[in-house]
Structure formats: structure tokens, C-alpha cells
Amino acid sequence: METRDVPAGRFIFREGEVGDLAFIVTEGVVEISREVNGKKVLLGKVPKGGLFGEMALLNDEPRMASAFAYDNVKLLVISRVQMAKKMVDLDPFHRALIDVLSNHVRSVADKLGDAGIPAS
């Protein structure tokens, strides 16, 4: 699996971009934020072992938030092809459950953002 080093203070991706990769943090911390009414709203932090960026792969939609290297981070990179292979291996119930939940999360986050409410 490909790895990536990102220095502190750099964006890994930005809200609205096309998402073709997901990541697992192996060192450091990543901040996830969203812009609401022109202001940055921190949604959370992803520590070592955490996964982020998967929503764009699951829904084939633009990034719903930005990811920022809070400190120096090391990441495992998961491609769209790798994610698709993992999804194919799931039984139909789990695949459907992941689809429903990810679509629900995106829908709720979009509605809160439209209302000017941070989705955290």
C-alpha cells in the first residue's frame, strides 16, 4: 500500500475537490473542517489509526470537508480501486448498510451546512 508524508500546516485535500483517495493515519493528527458562512468550523481530529476521506469514495461525490495536517503526518493511501475491491467482498447487507449510512451522513451534513449550522 502506498504511503504519504504530509508536513504540518498543509492541506491533504480541500472541501469541494474530487475525491479519489481515502487515508489511514499512521502518525500524527489530521484536522477535518468545513466552511460554514465563510468561517472554518472544526469537525474533528483524526488520530493515529483513524480513517478519513472515505465519504467521497463511497458516494462518488466531491469532498464534504477539508483535511489539514495538524502536525507532521504519515498516511496510508487507499485508492478508489482498493476501496471498490473491499466493498465487493462485503455481503449485500453490509454493502447496503454502508451505502445508506454514508448517504445519510452526507445529506445531514449538507442540510446543516445550508442552514449555517456546523455538522459536528
N, C-alpha and C positions, 0 to 999 in steps of 0.2 A: 504494500500500500504506500502511496506517495505521502511524503511529509512536507510540511512548510513551516518555516520560521518567520514570525512577524514581529518586528521591533515595537516596543511600547510607543503608543501615540499614533499608530497607523490604523486606518480602516482596513478591515478584511473584506467587507462589502458594504454597500450603502442601500438604504431603503429605496425601492423602486427599480433597482437593477434586475436584469435577468439572472435567475439563479440556476447554475448548473453544477454546483458543488455543495456538499454539506461537510461539516468538520467535527472532529472529536478533539478536545483539548487534552494534550498530554503534559503540558507545563504551562503555568501562568493562569491568567484570568482574562476573560473576554467580556466586555460590556455590550449589552443589547439595548438599543434605544430606538425611539421613534419620534418623529417630529409631529407635534400637535400644536396647531395655531402658531406656527413659526418658532416654537420652543422645543428644545431637546428634552424628552422625557425618558428617564432611565427605566427600562422594563425589568432588568435583572442583570445578574452576573453569572457567567458560566465558568465554573472552576474545573480543575483537572478531572478528567473522566466524563465531562459533560458533552452533549451533542448539541449543535446548533446549525441553522441553515437548512434543515431538513424540510421545512414547510414548502419552500419553493420547488423542491424536487417532488414532493408528494402531490402538490396541487397544480404543478406546471404553471405557476403564477409568478409575477415579479416579487422580489424581496419585500416582506411586510415590515421590516425593521433594518436597522444598521448594526453591524458588528464591529467593535473597536478593540484593539489590543490595549488593555488597561496597563499591562506590563509586558515584558518580552514573553511571547507565547510560542509554543510549538504545537503544531496541529497535524492530525492525520486527516488526509483528504479523501472524501468519499464522492465518487463521480455519480452522475445520473445513471450510467450503465450499471455500476455496482449496486446502487440503491434499487434499481429495477429488478436485478437478479435476486436480491434479498426478498423483495415483495412477491415475486413469482413463487418463491419457495414457501410462502405462507399458505396456510389453508384458507379457503374462501371466507370463512367467518372473520378471521383476524385481519385479512386484507380489507374486507368491507368495514370493519370497525375502525381501522386506521384511517380509511378514506372519510368516513362520517365524522370522526373526531377532528381530523385536520381541517376539513371544510368548515366545521362548526367554529373552531378557534379562529380561522381567518375571517369568517363572517362577523363574529362578535368583535374582533379587533377592529375591523373596518367600520362597523357601526359606532363603536366608541370613539374612534378617531374622527368620524364625521360629526359627532356630537361635541367634539372638543374635550373628551374625557380620556385620560391616559389609560391604556389597556394593561395595567399592572395590578 
